Amino acid sequence: MRLNNKTVLVTGAASGIGYAITQLFAEQGATVFASDVKAPAQPYADGIQALDLDVASEAAWKAAVDTVVAKTGRLDVLVNNAGIIAYEPLHELGIEAWNRMIAIDQTGVFLGMREAVRVMRPRRSGSIINISSIWGSAAVAGAHSYHAAKGAVRNMSKNAAITYVGDGIRVNSVHPGFIATPLTDAQAPDLNEATVGATPMKRAGQPIEIAYGALYLASDESSYVTGTELVIDGGYLAQ
Ligand code: NAD
């Protein structure tokens, strides 16, 4: 029970990595709020409370965090996991597609961190976990807007870590490699094969392998860890 007495809010919880995080955190004793813009394909575990939260909406963020605090009196851990991916190269990227990516994958993290800090600072305690990507640190051709957003999340995490270190709030980013989820299942098979082929372990990661990393960052075991990048990628970035 590594998360006893902790209240956790996870975004993008209905699917893939976010779903695995909610299940594992609940097993570890946390009070879990699972938020998304859709319902999960399979029910959440008993005790997990579902919330509607479009991470691109400022008003929705305030309402969600207020609900969590009204129900439990606290927010100990925020996992900014919700995200979309797109593969347009720079020269084919329209302004609407760009704005949509930035709204969800970057502004969503900004709004979430701001709301979390609002309620964590008075308690002088909290852990914020932002899901970036290997493509927040290294490049693949195309996917310009995704790189922009995930790179920003990496650096926003470090800025918030330094800004709020005196408030007892830790902020870290997680950088998954290729993980088998509905997001990657929907991609072209040749693209997926190429990414797995470029991964030293020569296999896709599983959502639970990211969830275990998030568990460490959420728990008090990581009490001396802030501003770090936890890379979980089968060796991809070591090359
Ligand atoms: P997924 O598509 O399975 O799950 C993402 C969830 O985010 C979905 O349930 C979706 O409904 C939700 N979502 C989308 N837009 C939203 C919005 N505006 N507000 C709230 N929720 C919204 O994807 P996943 O693979 O589990 O990805 C989770 C995170 O991990 C994403 O941030 C993704 O960029 C990141 N990531 C994934 C991989 C991978 O290989 N799967 C690799 C690196 C990083």
Boltz pocket constraint, residues with backbone or C-beta under 6 A from the ligand:
constraints:
  - pocket:
      binder: B
      contacts: [[A, 11], [A, 12], [A, 13], [A, 14], [A, 15], [A, 16], [A, 17], [A, 18], [A, 35], [A, 36], [A, 37], [A, 38], [A, 53], [A, 54], [A, 55], [A, 56], [A, 80], [A, 81], [A, 82], [A, 83], [A, 84], [A, 85], [A, 104], [A, 131], [A, 132], [A, 133], [A, 134], [A, 175], [A, 176], [A, 177], [A, 178], [A, 179], [A, 180], [A, 181], [A, 182], [A, 183], [A, 184]]
      max_distance: 6.0
